[in-house]
Amino acid sequence: MESNGRFIRANAGSFFLFGPRGTGKSTWLRTLKESAIWIDLLDPESHRLFLARPERLLERVAAQPQAVDVVIDEVQKVPALLDVVHKMIEGDRSLRFVLTGSSARKLRRGAANLLAGRLTELHMHPFMAAELGSAFNLQRSLEIGLVPLIWSSAEPWQTLRAYASLYLREEVQAEALVRDVGAFARFLEAISFSHGSLLNLAEVARECQIGRKTVEGYLEILEDLLLSFRIPVFTKRAKRHLVAHDKFYFFDAGVYRSVRPRGPLDSPEEIEGVALEGLVAQHLRAWASYRLVPADLFYWRTKSGSEVDFILYGQDVFVAIEVKRSKNVHSTDLRALKAFKEDYPEAAVFLVFMGTERLVIQGVLCIPCEEFLKGLHPDRSMQEVLGIATRSAPPP
């Protein structure tokens, strides 16, 4: 299978391919289309036919005995197809099924038998800077994000503005996930202020004037639609009192900016600073997802307020990352990283900022954001990305 320039790798066996709308799942799989049986459930006629009779899939496969791949696009539209796929996998191991989805809610109810070892999961993320190469532009990615549908659009601003409403209309309202779409729209605006912050559901509920339980349900919908993610606090061998709340992020910096209300009291610097942190978060999440050796993403915050934005922890990686929008770095910006290093001397610590040159300040590597994002590649270790494998930093 060709990768079409994306870093995600296809499995040899059957797999789910999850990802939000517009991240390029179908484009990535397009090279299969000529030889594969391709079922697009976004097509109204196909959706109607398979919804009425899911076993029609058996007939389609029987009519093309030479095909070895069966691609079902947006399979959550007809969850009953999963039972048919299950039987077919059990009966014919030579077939490879590729099931794409932009919503996990229905699949969770109907795919438990498939997820138990029969199908693996792959996740498609927005573009990474290294996938775009010389076409990557940091300021543009902060403004419109890196969702391929939006990035490649002839009118990216209009496409971005329509993105959230597309989900409201086609996913939330069409699937009857909520009774009051207006309340959900208010929730989207209210929770946008939590992007890059500790998640306080009670505060969000007060802001949009709906019950906390309803907010919890709305947040679950947002995560089921793959529009957001949370990262937990890093607590392994904790030596200090840490906070317990997760941090919340929209999956893409541009989508965050499209739903974040702006008024005369909102400074561009505040919004762009949080957008930058989210942009780094989505890159780290994609890097950890695409690489062969798994890694998990955390943050670190003590109850006294000392915080490190991101911790990457895995079999071959343990780094702490602070993100600053400033073009200059001051010693005060390094306090949290140095505190983390005291507790975890095994970790590498570095700071990402908006400057143009690498610096080493008090023993901490400070790397320009654009350089760091362009260097993130799933085939490269973090040491290779940072360029610290063969060079030691000067003493503090």
C-alpha positions as CSV (number, residue, x, y, z in Angstrom):
1,M,0.0,0.0,0.0
2,E,1.4,3.4,-0.9
3,S,1.6,6.0,1.8
4,N,0.8,9.1,-0.3
5,G,3.5,10.9,1.6
6,R,1.9,10.2,5.0
7,F,3.9,8.7,7.9
8,I,1.2,6.2,8.9
9,R,2.0,2.6,8.1
10,A,-0.6,0.0,6.9
11,N,-0.8,-3.3,8.7
12,A,-0.5,-6.6,6.8
13,G,-3.8,-7.8,8.4
14,S,-7.2,-6.3,8.8
15,F,-7.4,-3.0,10.7
16,F,-9.6,-0.1,11.7
17,L,-8.4,3.3,10.5
18,F,-9.7,6.0,12.8
19,G,-9.4,9.7,12.3
20,P,-11.5,12.9,12.2
21,R,-13.2,14.0,9.1
22,G,-10.8,15.6,6.6
23,T,-7.6,14.1,7.9
24,G,-7.1,12.1,4.6
25,K,-8.1,8.6,5.4
26,S,-9.7,8.0,2.1
27,T,-6.9,9.7,0.2
28,W,-4.3,7.6,1.9
29,L,-6.2,4.4,0.9
30,R,-7.0,5.5,-2.6
31,T,-4.3,3.4,-4.2
32,L,-6.3,0.4,-3.1
33,K,-9.4,1.5,-5.0
34,E,-8.6,-0.1,-8.4
35,S,-8.0,-3.6,-6.9
36,A,-10.1,-3.4,-3.8
37,I,-13.8,-3.7,-3.2
38,W,-14.5,-0.2,-2.1
39,I,-17.7,0.7,-0.2
40,D,-18.3,4.4,0.6
41,L,-21.0,4.7,3.2
42,L,-21.0,8.5,2.7
43,D,-22.6,7.8,-0.6
44,P,-26.4,8.1,0.0
45,E,-27.3,5.1,-2.2
46,S,-24.6,2.8,-0.8
47,H,-25.6,3.8,2.7
48,R,-29.3,3.1,2.0
49,L,-28.5,-0.3,0.5
50,F,-26.2,-1.6,3.2
51,L,-28.4,-0.2,6.0
52,A,-31.3,-2.1,4.6
53,R,-29.4,-5.4,4.1
54,P,-25.9,-5.6,5.5
55,E,-25.4,-9.1,4.2
56,R,-25.2,-7.5,0.7
57,L,-21.5,-7.3,1.6
58,L,-21.2,-11.1,1.1
59,E,-22.6,-10.8,-2.4
60,R,-20.2,-8.0,-3.3
61,V,-17.2,-9.9,-2.2
62,A,-18.4,-13.1,-4.0
63,A,-18.7,-11.2,-7.2
64,Q,-15.0,-10.2,-7.1
65,P,-13.1,-13.3,-6.1
66,Q,-9.8,-11.8,-7.2
67,A,-10.0,-9.0,-4.7
68,V,-7.9,-9.4,-1.5
69,D,-8.8,-6.0,0.1
70,V,-12.2,-4.8,1.2
71,V,-12.4,-1.1,2.2
72,I,-15.4,0.1,4.0
73,D,-15.3,3.9,4.4
74,E,-17.0,5.5,7.4
75,V,-18.2,2.1,8.7
76,Q,-19.9,3.7,11.8
77,K,-22.7,4.7,9.4
78,V,-23.8,1.1,9.3
79,P,-22.7,-0.7,12.5
80,A,-24.5,-3.9,11.5
81,L,-21.8,-4.4,8.8
82,L,-19.4,-5.3,11.6
83,D,-21.1,-8.6,12.3
84,V,-20.9,-9.5,8.7
85,V,-17.2,-8.6,8.6
86,H,-16.6,-10.6,11.7
87,K,-18.1,-13.8,10.1
88,M,-16.1,-13.2,6.9
89,I,-12.8,-12.8,8.7
90,E,-13.5,-16.0,10.6
91,G,-14.3,-17.8,7.3
92,D,-11.6,-16.4,5.0
93,R,-8.3,-15.3,6.5
94,S,-7.0,-14.3,3.1
95,L,-9.2,-11.2,2.9
96,R,-7.9,-8.0,4.4
97,F,-10.6,-5.6,5.7
98,V,-9.8,-1.9,6.1
99,L,-12.6,-0.2,8.0
100,T,-12.4,3.6,8.3
101,G,-14.3,5.7,10.8
102,S,-14.6,9.3,12.1
103,S,-16.7,8.4,15.1
104,A,-16.0,5.7,17.7
105,R,-19.3,5.9,19.5
106,K,-21.3,3.3,17.4
107,L,-18.2,1.2,16.9
108,R,-17.8,0.8,20.6
109,R,-21.3,-0.6,20.9
110,G,-20.9,-3.0,17.9
111,A,-17.3,-3.8,17.5
112,A,-16.2,-5.3,20.8
113,N,-15.8,-8.7,19.2
114,L,-13.6,-7.3,16.4
115,L,-11.5,-5.2,18.6
116,A,-10.6,-8.2,20.7
117,G,-7.5,-9.1,18.7
118,R,-9.1,-9.6,15.3
119,L,-8.6,-6.1,14.0
120,T,-5.8,-3.7,15.1
121,E,-6.3,0.1,15.2
122,L,-4.5,2.8,13.3
123,H,-5.1,6.5,13.8
124,M,-4.8,9.2,11.2
125,H,-3.8,12.6,12.5
126,P,-3.6,16.0,10.8
127,F,-0.5,16.7,8.7
128,M,2.8,16.7,10.5
129,A,5.3,19.4,9.5
130,A,7.8,16.9,8.3
131,E,5.1,15.4,6.0
132,L,4.7,18.8,4.3
133,G,8.4,19.5,4.1
134,S,9.2,22.8,2.5
135,A,5.5,23.6,2.2
136,F,5.1,23.8,6.0
137,N,4.6,27.3,7.3
138,L,4.4,27.8,11.1
139,Q,2.3,30.9,11.1
140,R,-0.2,29.5,8.6
141,S,-0.5,26.3,10.6
142,L,-1.2,28.3,13.7
143,E,-4.0,30.2,11.9
144,I,-5.7,27.4,9.9
145,G,-4.3,24.3,11.4
146,L,-3.1,21.2,9.6
147,V,-6.2,19.2,8.7
148,P,-5.5,18.2,5.1
149,L,-9.1,19.1,4.0
150,I,-8.5,22.6,5.2
151,W,-4.8,23.0,4.4
152,S,-5.3,22.0,0.8
153,S,-8.5,24.0,0.2
154,A,-8.5,26.8,-2.3
155,E,-10.4,28.8,0.4
156,P,-9.0,27.5,3.7
157,W,-10.6,30.2,5.9
158,Q,-14.1,29.4,4.6
159,T,-13.5,25.6,4.9
160,L,-12.2,26.1,8.5
161,R,-15.3,28.1,9.5
162,A,-17.5,25.4,8.1
163,Y,-15.7,22.5,9.8
164,A,-17.3,22.8,13.2
165,S,-20.8,23.3,11.8
166,L,-20.2,20.3,9.5
167,Y,-19.8,18.1,12.6
168,L,-22.8,19.7,14.3
169,R,-24.9,19.1,11.3
170,E,-23.7,15.7,9.9
171,E,-22.5,14.0,13.0
172,V,-24.2,15.4,16.1
173,Q,-27.6,16.3,14.7
174,A,-27.9,13.6,12.0
175,E,-27.0,10.8,14.4
176,A,-29.3,12.3,17.1
177,L,-26.4,12.3,19.6
178,V,-27.9,15.3,21.5
179,R,-31.4,16.6,21.9
180,D,-30.4,20.3,22.0
181,V,-27.9,21.2,19.3
182,G,-27.9,24.8,20.4
183,A,-26.7,23.7,23.9
184,F,-24.0,21.6,22.3
185,A,-22.9,24.6,20.3
186,R,-22.6,26.7,23.5
187,F,-20.7,23.9,25.1
188,L,-18.2,23.9,22.1
189,E,-17.6,27.6,22.6
190,A,-17.3,27.3,26.4
191,I,-14.9,24.4,26.4
192,S,-12.7,26.2,23.8
193,F,-11.4,28.3,26.7
194,S,-10.1,25.0,28.3
195,H,-7.8,24.2,25.3
196,G,-4.4,23.7,26.7
197,S,-5.7,24.0,30.3
198,L,-6.7,21.9,33.2
199,L,-10.2,20.5,32.5
200,N,-12.8,21.8,35.0
201,L,-16.2,20.4,33.9
202,A,-18.1,22.3,36.7
203,E,-16.7,25.6,35.4
204,V,-17.6,24.7,31.8
205,A,-21.1,23.8,32.9
206,R,-21.6,27.1,34.7
207,E,-20.3,29.0,31.6
208,C,-22.8,27.4,29.2
209,Q,-25.6,27.1,31.8
210,I,-26.2,23.4,31.5
211,G,-25.9,20.6,34.0
212,R,-22.5,19.0,34.8
213,K,-23.8,15.5,33.8
214,T,-24.8,17.0,30.4
215,V,-21.4,18.5,30.0
216,E,-19.8,15.2,30.7
217,G,-21.9,13.6,28.0
218,Y,-21.1,16.4,25.5
219,L,-17.4,15.9,26.2
220,E,-17.7,12.2,25.6
221,I,-19.4,13.0,22.3
222,L,-16.5,15.4,21.4
223,E,-14.0,12.6,22.1
224,D,-16.0,10.0,20.3
225,L,-16.1,12.2,17.2
226,L,-12.2,12.4,17.6
227,L,-12.4,16.2,17.8
228,S,-10.5,16.4,21.1
229,F,-8.2,14.5,23.4
230,R,-7.0,14.7,27.0
231,I,-3.6,14.1,28.4
232,P,-3.1,13.0,32.0
233,V,-0.6,14.2,34.6
234,F,2.6,12.2,34.9
235,T,2.7,10.5,38.3
236,K,5.3,7.8,38.0
237,R,7.6,7.8,41.1
238,A,6.1,11.2,42.0
239,K,8.1,13.1,44.7
240,R,5.8,16.1,44.9
241,H,2.1,16.7,45.4
242,L,0.6,16.8,41.9
243,V,-2.8,18.0,40.5
244,A,-5.3,15.3,39.4
245,H,-7.1,16.9,36.5
246,D,-6.4,16.1,32.8
247,K,-5.5,18.8,30.3
248,F,-7.8,19.3,27.3
249,Y,-7.0,19.9,23.7
250,F,-8.9,20.1,20.4
251,F,-7.2,17.8,17.9
252,D,-6.0,20.6,15.7
253,A,-4.9,24.2,16.3
254,G,-7.0,25.6,13.5
255,V,-10.2,23.9,14.7
256,Y,-9.5,25.3,18.2
257,R,-9.3,28.8,16.7
258,S,-12.5,28.3,14.6
259,V,-14.6,27.6,17.7
260,R,-12.9,30.0,20.2
261,P,-15.0,33.1,20.6
262,R,-13.0,36.4,20.3
263,G,-13.9,39.8,21.5
264,P,-12.2,43.1,22.4
265,L,-10.9,41.7,25.6
266,D,-9.2,38.7,24.0
267,S,-5.6,39.4,23.1
268,P,-4.2,37.8,20.0
269,E,-1.1,36.8,22.0
270,E,-3.2,34.8,24.5
271,I,-5.0,32.9,21.7
272,E,-1.9,32.3,19.7
273,G,0.1,31.1,22.7
274,V,-2.5,28.4,23.4
275,A,-2.7,27.6,19.7
276,L,1.1,27.0,19.6
277,E,0.9,24.7,22.6
278,G,-1.9,22.8,20.9
279,L,0.1,22.6,17.7
280,V,3.0,21.0,19.5
281,A,0.7,18.7,21.3
282,Q,-0.9,17.3,18.1
283,H,2.6,16.8,16.6
284,L,3.8,14.9,19.7
285,R,0.6,12.8,19.7
286,A,1.0,11.9,16.0
287,W,4.7,11.1,16.4
288,A,4.0,8.8,19.3
289,S,1.1,7.2,17.3
290,Y,3.0,6.5,14.1
291,R,6.3,5.1,15.5
292,L,6.9,1.4,15.9
293,V,7.9,1.7,19.5
294,P,4.9,3.1,21.5
295,A,5.1,6.1,23.7
296,D,2.6,8.0,25.9
297,L,2.0,11.7,26.3
298,F,1.6,13.3,29.7
299,Y,2.0,16.7,31.4
300,W,3.4,17.5,34.8
301,R,2.0,20.0,37.3
302,T,2.6,20.4,41.0
303,K,-0.1,21.7,43.4
304,S,2.2,24.7,43.9
305,G,1.8,25.6,40.3
306,S,5.1,24.4,38.7
307,E,4.2,23.0,35.3
308,V,5.9,21.3,32.3
309,D,3.7,21.3,29.2
310,F,4.5,17.8,27.9
311,I,6.2,14.6,29.0
312,L,6.8,11.8,26.5
313,Y,7.4,8.5,28.2
314,G,8.0,5.1,26.6
315,Q,10.5,2.3,26.2
316,D,13.1,4.4,24.4
317,V,12.0,7.9,25.2
318,F,11.7,10.1,28.3
319,V,11.7,13.8,27.7
320,A,10.1,16.8,29.2
321,I,9.1,19.7,26.9
322,E,8.2,23.3,27.7
323,V,6.6,25.5,25.0
324,K,6.9,29.3,24.9
325,R,5.5,31.6,22.4
326,S,8.2,34.2,23.1
327,K,11.2,34.7,20.8
328,N,13.4,35.2,23.8
329,V,14.1,32.8,26.7
330,H,14.6,33.9,30.3
331,S,15.9,31.9,33.2
332,T,12.4,31.9,34.8
333,D,11.1,30.0,31.8
334,L,13.3,27.1,32.8
335,R,12.3,26.7,36.4
336,A,9.7,24.0,35.9
337,L,12.0,22.0,33.6
338,K,14.8,22.1,36.1
339,A,12.5,21.0,38.9
340,F,11.4,18.1,36.8
341,K,15.0,17.2,36.1
342,E,15.7,17.2,39.8
343,D,13.0,14.6,40.3
344,Y,13.8,12.6,37.2
345,P,17.5,12.9,36.3
346,E,16.9,10.2,33.7
347,A,14.8,12.5,31.6
348,A,16.0,14.9,28.8
349,V,14.5,18.3,29.1
350,F,14.3,21.0,26.5
351,L,12.3,24.1,25.6
352,V,10.5,25.0,22.3
353,F,10.2,28.7,21.5
354,M,9.6,31.1,18.6
355,G,13.2,32.1,18.1
356,T,15.3,31.3,15.1
357,E,18.5,29.9,16.6
358,R,19.2,27.1,19.0
359,L,20.4,28.1,22.5
360,V,21.6,26.3,25.6
361,I,20.7,28.3,28.7
362,Q,21.6,26.9,32.1
363,G,22.2,23.5,30.6
364,V,18.7,23.4,28.9
365,L,18.5,23.1,25.1
366,C,16.2,25.7,23.6
367,I,15.1,24.8,20.1
368,P,13.1,26.9,17.5
369,C,9.6,25.6,17.2
370,E,9.6,25.4,13.4
371,E,12.9,23.4,13.4
372,F,11.6,21.1,16.1
373,L,8.3,20.4,14.3
374,K,10.0,19.8,10.9
375,G,12.4,17.4,12.6
376,L,9.8,15.2,14.2
377,H,9.6,12.0,12.1
378,P,8.4,8.6,13.4
379,D,11.6,7.0,12.1
380,R,13.8,9.3,14.1
381,S,14.4,9.0,17.8
382,M,13.9,12.1,20.0
383,Q,17.7,12.3,20.4
384,E,18.1,12.5,16.7
385,V,15.4,15.1,16.4
386,L,17.1,17.2,19.0
387,G,20.6,16.6,17.7
388,I,21.9,15.7,21.1
389,A,23.1,12.1,20.4
390,T,26.7,13.1,19.6
391,R,27.0,16.4,21.4
392,S,26.7,17.2,25.1
393,A,25.5,20.5,26.4
394,P,27.9,22.8,28.3
395,P,27.6,22.8,32.1
396,P,25.1,25.1,33.7
